[in-house]
Amino acid sequence: MRAQLVAVTIAAAAGLALGPGTWSRTAEAKSAAKPAVDPDAIAALQKMGAFLRDQQKFSVRASVTTDDLLASGQKVQFGGTVELLVRRPDRLRMNVRGDRRDEHIYYDGKSFTIFGERLGYYASFDAPGTLAELKDVTEKRYGIDLPLADLFYWGTEHDGTSDITAASVVGVSTVEGTACDHYAFRQKDVDWELWIEQGPRPLPRKMVITTTSEKSRPQHGMVLSWDLSPQLSEDLFTFAPPPEAHRIDFDTPGRIGSHQ
């Protein structure tokens, strides 16, 4: 704290010595010299996306926290985990567990299934033949968001780079013992930060998303752990309903509907 006060005092003294006009011009010059969208930050996103798309199989576990509001207006936080198992080009398994969700997602190149373990219900639809096509179908036809999926699209025509209004390199940080480069990005209604592992494996290690359009500025955060050479057996990706499970339909986008 004392060091911080000394730093502030020195900075203030420098400002008084130079005069307010000089201080202002110096800040303006620095701001003008640095673009709002730093190309180094965009390049880091693209490099990360290319590396992730090169991985033919992997598993990643995300420890997730999400803010929400009580009826009283008080902000509270919920936690959970997302485990993603992928074998390209046509296998995916996702386990989502948390304070409010308990779901398993299966994709085997032919069908896509969501199983709500707590409720004992599942729903399926005929799926496209590759993971590259799956995200489009789940989002546009059924309104289903696949957690972590957007990380794999940076560097493609679907990456949303044109929506970024500000991007900067924050500095170097450590996430669970791993040295990372820390980046900050801004889009309409959303600020987000990304920590990317340094070295030959530019993996995303941490992400924080802040919704700026809401007064409470709720945050969604995740810390990620990766395995790039997992053992993935075929039965992981195929859903076999338990005897007590009930099948229902996707009758509206993003929602599970009537019993069959």
Secondary structure, DSSP 4 states (H G I P E B T S, - for coil): -HHHHHHHHHHHHHHHHH-HHHHHHHHHHHHHHS-SB-HHHHHHHHHHHHHHHH-SEEEEEEEEEEEEE-TTS-EEEEEEEEEEEEETTTEEEEEEEESS-EEEEEE-SSEEEEEETTTTEEEEEE--SSHHHHHHHHHHTT----TTGGGGGTTSTTS-GGG--EEEEEEEEEETTEEEEEEEEEETTEEEEEEEE-SS---EEEEEEEETTSTT--EEEEEEEEESS----GGGGS----TT-EEB---BTTB---B-
